[in-house]
Every structure is written in structure tokens, then in C-alpha cells.
Amino acid sequence: MYISIKEASREYSFKGKKRVCLEKVNLEIKKGEFICLLGPSGCGKTTLLNLIAGFDKTSSGFVKINGEIVTKPSENRITIFQNYGLLPWRSVLKNVELGLERKKIDKKKRREIAEEYIELVGLSAYKKHHPPQLSGGMQQRVALARALAVDPEILLMDEPLGALDAMTRMSMQDEIERLWQEKKKTIIFVTHDIEEAVFLADRIVIMTSSPGKVKSVINVPLGRKRDRTRSDFLKIRDRVFAEFELKPADNIEYYL
């Protein structure tokens, strides 16, 4: 299995007291899968993402990628945060070039790669603009272009659309789905939005309240591009609601 998470737990100590954030999480992820992590606030979704990224370490258990235990960050795993993380004094082009500079790619090649990915996210006309001159959705596209430009194997997305208005958020969901279809990266996407998870994911991993555990994994056997109004989409959405005991779902065995 490409990403293997076995009995992964994370504990923290604060003022002499132990707090368990994640408890014995087990999850297998295939290469090229789009996984959404869904759960209540404080259930450890971001902590799990950080363990996969190598920003944090397990207290027990392990995370393996390609058979190797994750012990530190890697250029093959890029995290995209909700706050975009763009440098306001750099243009769109220079922001997208940032990771390529760290890889010591020469200036001409760096510019070619950056322009390719800026075009991919539909921002070629804005490559000389600076982040404060862009809308939130456009800034998130720049963050996506910057992440994709360094050609990582895995994209880790921590509620990247949480700060956007509803219409922009739906547009960006379409954009992320399109980019995933084109590049076939492995994506692990943290969200609180049930419809967003059903729209994007191959599988939805539902986590319990703290300490976070995997409660269930729901397959999303829908074609692409997905229609949010179709009955099959709504049935899976209702199945997820039922997992959170927010709404009863009929014929739930269909999804098991």
C-alpha cells in the first residue's frame, strides 16, 4: 500500500497532564487516491495530516509511505493551508517559482515551469500581480500552482477552501477536481463540509471526536464530474449525515 498508517497515536503533555489527540488510527491509502478526512473540530484531522507530512511524529504506531517510516518533511509531500501562505511582496510568478528556487532549478527553466502551472490554474493574465491584488479564490489557485510546480507525489490540503464564500468555494472544488484528474496526485483533503467531501473524494474517512479515531470509511462510487443534485450524490451525502447522527438514511447497506 502506498500510504500505510498503523496504530498511529499522538499524545501531548500540557501542565503535567496528558492529552490524547489521536488514538490507534489505522488507514491504507492507494497511490492516486483522493481521500477526504471528515470529522468534528478537535478530532485530530490536522494532526493526522501533520504526521503524514512529517511535521510531527507519532507517540506510538507509525506512518509509512512507499514502505518507509515518515520521520521528517519531504519535497514529495506538499501541504496547502487555508491561509494560502503567499508572500505579498512577490508577484504571482515569483510565488509559484519559490519551491523551484529551493530545488536550485535554473532561472529559465524555473520560469517555464511556473508559467505552465499558472496557465493550468487559469491565471496567466495575472502573473505579474501581487497577492493583495487578487481575490481569495485566485490566491488559492496560486497556492495550488506553487504546490504542483514542484511535482510532489502527495498533496496534503488542510481546509484550503474554508475561508472562501460559497460560490467561490464551489468553483474551487471544480478546479481541484479538474487538476486532480489531470495530474493524478495522491490528495488527502481535510474538510468540515460533507457535500465537499462527497463531491471530491474517492473515499471519505470519518473520524470520531477527540481522541480521534477512524469511525468508518465510506466509498464514493460516483463518476466524474459529479452532480450535487443527483439522487445518487444525495444518498451518499445522507449516509455521511447518518454517520454523524445528524439525519437518518434509508437503505444504508448500499454504501457498506
Phi and psi in degrees as a GROMACS rama.xvg file:
@    title "Ramachandran Plot"
@    xaxis  label "Phi"
@    yaxis  label "Psi"
@TYPE xy
-66.8541  -54.3352  TYR-2
-116.35  123.303  ILE-3
-123.09  118.164  SER-4
-113.444  117.203  ILE-5
-124.092  118.231  LYS-6
48.827  37.2663  GLU-7
-77.5257  121.763  ALA-8
-125.408  151.902  SER-9
-138.852  120.445  ARG-10
-115.633  147.918  GLU-11
-127.357  150.033  TYR-12
-110.991  132.753  SER-13
-140.157  117.505  PHE-14
52.8006  42.7079  LYS-15
81.0936  -1.33669  GLY-16
-108.493  142.012  LYS-17
-92.9635  133.888  LYS-18
-123.153  124.966  ARG-19
-92.0353  117.072  VAL-20
-92.0263  -45.2942  CYS-21
-125.244  142.42  LEU-22
-133.681  110.196  GLU-23
49.2105  58.5286  LYS-24
-82.8254  130.725  VAL-25
-125.057  127.834  ASN-26
-159.598  137.594  LEU-27
-118.255  132.768  GLU-28
-127.868  130.946  ILE-29
-84.9284  155.596  LYS-30
-63.7899  132.691  LYS-31
85.3359  0.384104  GLY-32
-76.1122  152.641  GLU-33
-110.945  109.596  PHE-34
-111.107  131.832  ILE-35
-107.722  130.4  CYS-36
-95.6889  122.755  LEU-37
-129.283  133.472  LEU-38
177.275  170.384  GLY-39
-67.1243  160.49  PRO-40
-57.3928  138.979  SER-41
82.2386  10.3452  GLY-42
-87.9268  -3.07596  CYS-43
99.0997  14.6715  GLY-44
-60.3729  -48.3711  LYS-45
-67.1789  -36.5735  THR-46
-60.3814  -43.6303  THR-47
-63.1512  -40.9062  LEU-48
-60.8086  -41.9836  LEU-49
-65.5356  -33.6639  ASN-50
-66.7162  -40.7562  LEU-51
-67.9515  -38.6066  ILE-52
-69.1416  -24.9494  ALA-53
91.1001  9.68794  GLY-54
-76.4596  -19.6583  PHE-55
-140.075  166.711  ASP-56
-124.815  149.008  LYS-57
-68.7368  150.273  THR-58
-80.8536  -30.9197  SER-59
-154.759  163.896  SER-60
74.0932  -168.577  GLY-61
-156.803  163.335  PHE-62
-119.926  125.752  VAL-63
-117.737  141.29  LYS-64
-127.04  124.071  ILE-65
53.9455  36.3375  ASN-66
83.2654  -3.03599  GLY-67
-108.561  135.07  GLU-68
-68.7138  132.318  ILE-69
-76.5837  122.351  VAL-70
-124.871  -12.9497  THR-71
-159.845  165.194  LYS-72
-63.7387  161.053  PRO-73
-146.25  149.707  SER-74
-67.03  -13.7588  GLU-75
-81.0544  -6.89062  ASN-76
-128.807  113.959  ARG-77
-114.838  134.253  ILE-78
-105.056  133.835  THR-79
-113.323  122.965  ILE-80
-100.194  169.66  PHE-81
-65.5721  -30.3785  GLN-82
-90.5499  12.1367  ASN-83
72.0438  -45.7118  TYR-84
70.4531  27.0118  GLY-85
-82.7818  152.015  LEU-86
-91.4375  114.988  LEU-87
-66.0435  -21.5538  PRO-88
-87.6428  -2.96224  TRP-89
-108.386  143.676  ARG-90
-66.9976  169.898  SER-91
-54.2066  -48.0317  VAL-92
-58.1531  -46.9968  LEU-93
-70.1962  -31.1674  LYS-94
-64.6996  -43.8294  ASN-95
-68.7721  -29.2535  VAL-96
-74.5978  -12.2117  GLU-97
-55.6202  -51.7314  LEU-98
-65.7859  -30.558  GLY-99
-70.3014  -32.4574  LEU-100
-62.9945  -41.5933  GLU-101
-64.8336  -28.9275  ARG-102
-83.9473  1.44923  LYS-103
60.3858  38.2057  LYS-104
-79.9863  138.898  ILE-105
-64.9324  158.998  ASP-106
-57.5282  -44.9555  LYS-107
-64.7493  -47.6113  LYS-108
-65.1263  -38.7064  LYS-109
-58.7381  -45.1687  ARG-110
-65.8584  -40.1066  ARG-111
-61.6349  -45.0119  GLU-112
-65.5228  -45.4041  ILE-113
-60.384  -44.5476  ALA-114
-65.5927  -34.2712  GLU-115
-60.358  -45.0305  GLU-116
-79.3646  -28.7474  TYR-117
-64.8617  -39.5622  ILE-118
-66.4875  -37.8098  GLU-119
-59.3714  -36.5496  LEU-120
-94.8012  8.94119  VAL-121
76.1266  31.5821  GLY-122
-122.778  22.8487  LEU-123
-57.6131  -34.8882  SER-124
-71.6398  -9.37322  ALA-125
-117.27  14.1566  TYR-126
-65.5907  -21.6946  LYS-127
-94.5484  -4.04281  LYS-128
-74.3331  163.786  HIS-129
-110.101  154.856  HIS-130
-48.6003  -42.8619  PRO-131
-62.6232  -16.1677  PRO-132
-88.1573  -0.678062  GLN-133
-111.239  154.498  LEU-134
-72.5994  168.394  SER-135
-60.402  -42.1984  GLY-136
-63.8185  -38.5134  GLY-137
-67.7702  -39.3282  MET-138
-62.9592  -38.3754  GLN-139
-67.1539  -32.2887  GLN-140
-65.4323  -38.5937  ARG-141
-62.5627  -42.914  VAL-142
-61.2285  -38.9848  ALA-143
-65.0601  -45.237  LEU-144
-60.7714  -43.1564  ALA-145
-62.0048  -41.1106  ARG-146
-67.1098  -44.4528  ALA-147
-70.025  -29.1939  LEU-148
-61.5738  -31.0609  ALA-149
-86.1763  3.03575  VAL-150
56.2353  55.7588  ASP-151
-74.4305  159.196  PRO-152
-79.8527  -31.6762  GLU-153
-129.428  133.217  ILE-154
-109.014  124.794  LEU-155
-109.262  117.93  LEU-156
-119.731  113.256  MET-157
-100.409  91.6881  ASP-158
45.7806  53.7103  GLU-159
-67.4139  -18.5505  PRO-160
-108.855  7.66999  LEU-161
-63.2083  -26.6641  GLY-162
-92.3811  0.977528  ALA-163
-93.0101  154.065  LEU-164
-69.9791  165.679  ASP-165
-59.1841  -45.4326  ALA-166
-68.4908  -42.146  MET-167
-65.6058  -37.3445  THR-168
-61.792  -43.9563  ARG-169
-63.8581  -39.5109  MET-170
-62.1624  -42.0042  SER-171
-71.0414  -31.0194  MET-172
-60.7478  -43.9987  GLN-173
-59.3215  -42.6441  ASP-174
-65.3122  -44.2507  GLU-175
-65.1406  -40.5769  ILE-176
-63.1788  -41.5222  GLU-177
-64.1151  -45.0244  ARG-178
-65.0941  -38.5882  LEU-179
-63.5333  -41.0597  TRP-180
-61.3317  -39.0847  GLN-181
-75.1067  -41.0738  GLU-182
-101.173  -19.1409  LYS-183
52.8697  40.0403  LYS-184
-74.1356  157.059  LYS-185
-80.3356  123.336  THR-186
-121.145  130.644  ILE-187
-118.665  117.207  ILE-188
-123.623  115.576  PHE-189
-86.9842  131.25  VAL-190
-151.402  157.868  THR-191
-103.699  -4.01281  HIS-192
-96.7938  113.907  ASP-193
-65.0032  -45.4051  ILE-194
-63.9777  -36.7068  GLU-195
-60.2973  -43.0175  GLU-196
-63.6717  -43.5346  ALA-197
-66.2957  -36.2729  VAL-198
-67.6485  -37.4533  PHE-199
-97.8881  -34.6597  LEU-200
-85.794  149.015  ALA-201
-77.6457  -39.5134  ASP-202
-140.26  144.515  ARG-203
-109.694  121.949  ILE-204
-98.1999  114.04  VAL-205
-97.7538  127.242  ILE-206
-109.095  151.622  MET-207
-82.6173  168.731  THR-208
-62.9382  163.888  SER-209
-56.2625  135.589  SER-210
-73.0802  138.328  PRO-211
-68.7475  129.677  GLY-212
-133.563  163.75  LYS-213
-82.4103  113.598  VAL-214
-80.3344  -45.2782  LYS-215
-162.427  161.74  SER-216
-126.913  122.592  VAL-217
-110.358  122.327  ILE-218
-72.5499  145.738  ASN-219
-118.299  86.5272  VAL-220
-84.8073  54.1498  PRO-221
-112.456  147.675  LEU-222
-72.2428  173.041  GLY-223
-111.41  143.664  ARG-224
-78.8685  143.846  LYS-225
-89.3627  143.26  ARG-226
-102.799  114.668  ASP-227
-65.8207  -12.562  ARG-228
-101.353  -7.44288  THR-229
-70.9924  151.705  ARG-230
-64.0211  -36.8247  SER-231
-67.7862  -35.375  ASP-232
-63.2492  -46.4556  PHE-233
-67.2678  -31.8993  LEU-234
-65.2002  -42.8315  LYS-235
-68.309  -40.7742  ILE-236
-56.084  -45.4602  ARG-237
-66.4064  -31.9204  ASP-238
-63.0841  -39.6452  ARG-239
-67.7896  -43.5914  VAL-240
-54.9392  -42.1403  PHE-241
-62.5939  -36.5227  ALA-242
-61.226  -33.4377  GLU-243
-90.363  4.70263  PHE-244
57.4769  36.602  GLU-245
-97.1747  -23.0456  LEU-246
-161.737  134.906  LYS-247
-69.6332  148.728  PRO-248
-124.827  137.478  ALA-249
-86.0492  146.976  ASP-250
54.3521  45.8311  ASN-251
-68.0924  -17.0801  ILE-252
-62.2905  -17.986  GLU-253
-58.022  -28.1033  TYR-254
-101.366  -5.10536  TYR-255
